[in-house]
Amino acid sequence: MSPLFRYFLVGGAAALTDLSLFFLLAHIAGLPYLAVGALSFLVATYVNFILSIRFVFRSGSRFSKRHEMLLVFAVSAIGLLVHQLVLFCAVELLEFHLMLAKITATGTVFFWNFGARRYFIFRPPSLAPPRTN
């Protein structure tokens, strides 16, 4: 099974976490959607990290687990900025339904997260570009 397909499954589990939490807190409880969007995104990022190092990427191949987690959250910070921008624009400018806006924002950052994790964080040292002195 390819890493992208496994990441798709892991991403699906994280997205389910993200969407469920968002639905409960923003749609049902009526809390501010941007704050809830950020919170649910961060919880899903943690779920994704745990599942990714278990099923998709080889943890510890380049960095310590603590360093990996910090890098994942750094990559995810960029993803969060994109996510929040898409969520805001979809709700406020395009007038999407709240859940459709959330799904659009989540889907937008999926490939960024996979690519950045695969090539910058979890890439085995043997695939790293050669150093030039």
Secondary structure, DSSP 4 states (H G I P E B T S, - for coil): --HHHHHHHHHHHHHHHHHHHHIIIIIIS---HHHHHHHHHHHHHHHHHHHHHHHTS-TTSSS-HHHHHHHHHHHHHHHHHHHHHHHHIIIIIS---HHHHHHHHHHHHHHHHHHHIIIIIS--GGGSPPP--
